[in-house]
Amino acid sequence: MNLKPLRFLAGLALVASTAAYAQSYPAKTVTVIVPFAAGGPTDTVARLVAQSMSKTLGQQVIIENVGGAGGTIGAARVAKADPDGYTLLLHHIGQSTAPALYRKLSYNALDSFEPIGLITDVPMTFVARKDFPAKDFKELLSYVKANKQKVTYANAGVGSASHLCGMLFMSAIDTELTTVPYKGTGPAMNDLLGGQVDFMCDQTTNTTSQIKSGKIKAYGVTTKSRVPSLPDLPTLHEAGLANFEVAVWHGLYAPKGTPKAAVDTLSKALQVALKDPNVKQRFGELGTEPVAEARATPDAHRSFLKAEIDKWSPIIKKAGVYAD
């Protein structure tokens, strides 16, 4: 029996099915899981992008916050979700640090997902409660070293960007500080505003408005260049901590096995969102900007994620920081 005609027909059926899927997708609401608390910087990025993508896709893109365990609970949910393009993950740099931070992950940070595209690189800022005694970063360094037993450093939980920044900071100044972990950046910021903790390192998306309003003290940004929205704030390199640099990148993911047609549709919608004047304006107000279009693609995202995993794994393992 000649099987070639059958294979040909099967191929045609697959092509027709793929074409039909591409034309009909999305046919319902798309849910983006943010693996952190509402009100935090990653949540802010997600809501801005989702609002714009909804217009392009013709379907509502909603945000669901699934916090806990440094973003790994939300990431695990998406890794195990149906690969139909209707459950996505918007995660930050923690996607690349989780493999080294957590001994037991129920998913593979690289292989359990279909990368859709990178979104933005967010600078971080060192900020403190309004009445913190140090007037500049040089004084901050002296103060925390002299008062390491009583100074409290807040973070959004193990595996969060603020945890990573704090870990690198303590390593850079060779000083262990008392850390106070929270379930998200929002609660940590609330306690900083209330004076319950002393200082933290947080993304500009969460600190810019608080800095400009004078509700917290700002000491420096963690990028090589100053942030346009905070032009008077020096870089940590300028302020005296040479070569200290942390930028928090964000990316969009679908579960492994999601049809390429859906991934491509989502990637194109993301690229449109990153050119949206409202998104660009709001990002600018928050101290960041969209990535270049070439980085908002599946291939560029996948390559970058692998490079970041390779970069951070030895750093975290050397520090001996783990979470079960």
C-alpha positions in Angstrom: 0.0 0.0 0.0 1.4 3.4 -1.0 1.3 5.6 2.1 2.6 8.8 0.4 -0.9 10.1 -0.5 -2.1 9.5 3.1 0.9 11.3 4.5 0.3 14.2 2.0 -3.3 14.4 3.1 -2.3 14.3 6.7 0.1 17.1 6.1 -2.5 19.2 4.4 -4.9 18.6 7.3 -2.2 19.8 9.7 -1.5 22.9 7.7 -5.3 23.6 7.5 -5.7 23.0 11.2 -2.8 25.3 12.0 -4.1 28.0 9.7 -7.6 27.8 11.2 -6.1 28.0 14.7 -4.0 31.1 13.7 -7.1 32.8 12.3 -9.3 32.1 15.4 -6.7 32.7 18.1 -7.4 34.2 20.5 -11.1 33.3 20.8 -11.4 34.2 24.5 -9.8 36.0 27.4 -6.1 35.6 27.9 -4.8 35.4 31.4 -1.3 36.6 32.3 0.0 35.2 35.6 2.2 37.7 37.5 4.0 35.6 40.2 4.1 38.5 42.7 1.7 40.6 44.7 -0.5 43.2 43.1 0.9 46.8 43.3 4.5 45.7 42.8 6.8 46.7 39.9 6.3 43.6 37.8 2.5 43.9 38.3 2.7 47.5 37.0 4.7 46.4 33.9 2.2 43.6 33.3 -0.9 45.8 33.5 0.4 48.4 31.2 1.4 45.8 28.5 -1.8 43.8 28.9 -4.0 46.8 28.4 -2.3 47.6 25.1 -2.2 43.9 23.9 -5.9 43.6 24.5 -6.5 46.1 21.8 -4.3 44.3 19.3 -5.6 40.8 20.1 -9.3 41.8 20.1 -9.7 39.9 23.4 -9.3 41.0 27.0 -5.9 40.3 28.5 -6.3 40.1 32.3 -3.8 39.9 35.1 -3.9 37.3 37.9 -1.5 37.6 40.8 -0.1 34.3 42.1 2.6 35.3 44.5 4.9 33.3 46.8 8.3 31.5 46.9 10.1 34.2 44.9 7.8 33.9 41.9 8.2 30.1 41.5 4.6 29.3 42.5 3.1 31.4 39.7 5.7 30.1 37.3 5.0 26.5 38.2 1.3 27.1 37.5 1.9 28.4 34.0 4.4 25.6 33.3 1.7 23.0 34.1 -1.2 24.9 32.3 -2.8 23.8 29.1 -0.5 24.9 26.2 -3.2 26.7 24.3 -2.1 30.3 24.5 -4.6 31.4 27.1 -2.4 31.2 30.2 0.8 33.2 30.1 3.5 34.2 32.6 5.1 37.6 32.9 8.2 37.2 35.1 11.3 39.2 35.8 15.0 38.4 36.3 13.9 35.8 38.9 13.2 33.4 36.0 17.0 33.1 35.5 18.0 33.0 39.2 15.4 30.4 40.4 17.4 27.4 39.1 20.3 28.3 41.4 18.2 29.6 44.3 15.8 26.7 44.6 17.0 23.1 45.1 13.7 21.6 44.1 11.9 23.3 41.2 8.9 21.5 39.7 9.7 23.0 36.3 12.7 23.8 34.1 13.1 27.6 33.8 14.3 27.3 30.2 12.6 24.1 28.9 9.2 24.3 30.4 8.2 27.5 28.6 7.9 29.1 25.2 9.5 32.5 25.4 7.4 35.2 23.7 9.6 38.3 24.0 11.4 40.6 26.4 9.7 43.7 27.6 11.8 46.1 29.5 15.0 46.5 31.6 14.1 48.3 34.9 16.8 50.1 36.9 16.8 49.7 40.6 17.2 52.3 43.3 18.6 52.2 46.9 16.0 54.0 49.0 15.4 54.4 52.7 12.7 55.6 55.1 12.2 59.3 55.1 14.0 60.0 58.4 17.0 57.7 57.8 20.0 59.5 59.1 22.4 59.1 56.2 22.2 62.1 53.8 24.0 60.4 50.8 25.2 57.0 49.7 28.6 57.4 51.2 27.1 58.0 54.6 24.7 55.1 54.0 27.6 52.7 53.5 29.3 54.0 56.7 26.1 53.8 58.7 25.0 50.3 57.7 28.5 48.9 58.4 28.7 50.6 61.8 25.1 49.5 62.7 24.8 46.2 60.9 23.2 44.5 63.9 20.2 46.8 64.0 19.8 48.1 60.4 17.0 46.3 58.6 17.0 45.7 54.9 13.6 44.9 53.4 13.0 42.7 50.3 10.1 41.1 48.5 11.0 37.6 49.5 13.6 35.0 48.5 14.2 35.0 44.8 12.8 38.5 44.3 14.7 41.2 42.5 15.1 43.1 45.7 16.5 40.0 47.4 19.0 39.5 44.6 20.0 43.2 44.8 20.4 43.1 48.5 22.5 39.9 48.3 24.9 41.4 45.8 25.0 44.6 47.9 26.0 42.8 51.1 28.6 40.8 49.2 30.0 43.9 47.6 30.4 45.7 51.0 31.3 42.4 52.8 28.7 43.1 55.5 25.8 40.9 56.6 22.6 42.8 57.5 19.3 41.9 59.0 16.9 41.2 56.2 13.2 41.4 56.5 11.4 39.4 53.7 7.9 40.2 52.6 5.4 38.6 50.3 5.8 41.1 47.5 7.3 44.5 46.9 4.1 46.3 47.7 4.0 45.3 51.4 7.7 46.0 51.7 7.3 49.5 50.4 4.3 50.1 52.7 6.5 49.3 55.7 9.3 51.4 54.4 6.9 54.3 54.1 5.7 53.6 57.6 9.2 53.5 59.0 9.0 49.9 60.1 12.2 49.0 58.1 15.2 51.1 57.2 16.1 50.6 53.6 15.7 48.5 50.5 16.7 48.2 46.8 13.7 48.4 44.6 12.8 48.9 40.9 12.1 52.4 39.6 8.6 51.3 38.6 7.9 51.1 42.3 10.0 53.9 43.7 9.9 56.9 41.3 6.7 58.4 42.5 7.6 57.9 46.1 11.0 59.5 45.5 9.6 62.5 43.7 6.9 63.1 46.4 9.6 63.1 49.1 8.1 60.2 51.0 11.3 58.2 51.0 15.0 59.0 50.7 16.9 57.9 47.5 20.6 57.3 47.4 21.4 56.0 43.9 20.5 53.9 40.9 22.0 50.5 40.0 22.6 51.1 36.3 25.7 52.4 34.5 23.9 55.6 33.5 21.6 57.9 35.3 17.9 57.5 34.9 16.2 60.3 32.8 13.2 60.5 35.1 15.5 60.9 38.2 18.4 63.0 36.7 19.7 64.2 40.1 20.1 60.7 41.5 23.7 59.4 41.0 24.6 55.9 39.9 26.1 53.7 42.7 29.4 53.8 40.7 29.4 57.6 41.0 28.4 57.4 44.6 31.3 55.2 45.6 30.4 51.5 44.9 32.4 50.7 41.8 31.0 48.4 39.2 27.8 47.6 41.1 25.1 47.1 38.4 21.7 45.4 38.5 18.9 45.8 36.0 15.7 43.9 36.3 14.5 42.6 32.9 11.0 41.3 32.2 9.7 38.7 29.7 6.5 37.1 28.6 6.2 33.3 28.4 3.7 30.6 27.4 3.7 26.9 28.5 5.9 24.5 26.6 4.1 23.1 23.6 1.9 26.2 22.9 1.3 26.3 19.1 3.7 28.5 17.2 0.8 30.4 15.7 -0.3 31.5 19.1 3.3 32.4 20.2 3.8 34.4 17.0 0.5 36.2 17.5 1.3 37.1 21.1 4.8 38.2 20.1 3.5 40.6 17.5 0.9 42.0 19.9 3.7 42.5 22.4 5.8 44.4 19.9 2.9 46.6 19.1 2.4 47.3 22.9 6.0 48.3 23.3 5.5 50.9 20.6 2.3 52.2 22.2 2.8 55.9 23.0 0.9 55.4 26.3 3.1 52.5 27.3 6.3 54.3 26.4 5.2 57.4 28.3 4.2 55.5 31.4 7.4 53.4 31.3 9.4 56.7 31.0 7.6 58.1 34.0 8.6 55.0 35.9 12.2 55.2 35.0 12.4 52.6 32.3 11.7 52.1 28.6 10.6 49.3 26.2 13.3 47.0 24.8 14.2 47.2 21.1 11.8 45.3 18.8 14.6 42.8 18.0 14.6 41.7 21.7 10.8 41.3 21.9 10.9 38.1 19.9 10.8 34.4 21.0 14.3 33.6 19.7 16.0 36.7 21.3 14.2 36.0 24.5 15.2 32.4 24.6 18.9 33.2 24.0 18.9 35.9 26.6 17.3 33.8 29.2 19.9 31.0 28.7 22.7 33.6 29.0 21.2 35.0 32.2 20.9 31.6 33.8 24.5 30.9 32.9 25.5 34.3 34.3 23.7 34.1 37.7 24.0 30.5 38.6 27.7 30.6 39.6 27.2 33.9 41.4 24.4 32.6 43.6 26.1 29.2 44.2 29.2 31.0 45.3 27.2 33.1 47.8 25.7 29.9 49.2 22.2 31.2 49.2 19.5 28.6 48.8 15.7 28.3 49.3 13.9 25.0 49.6 
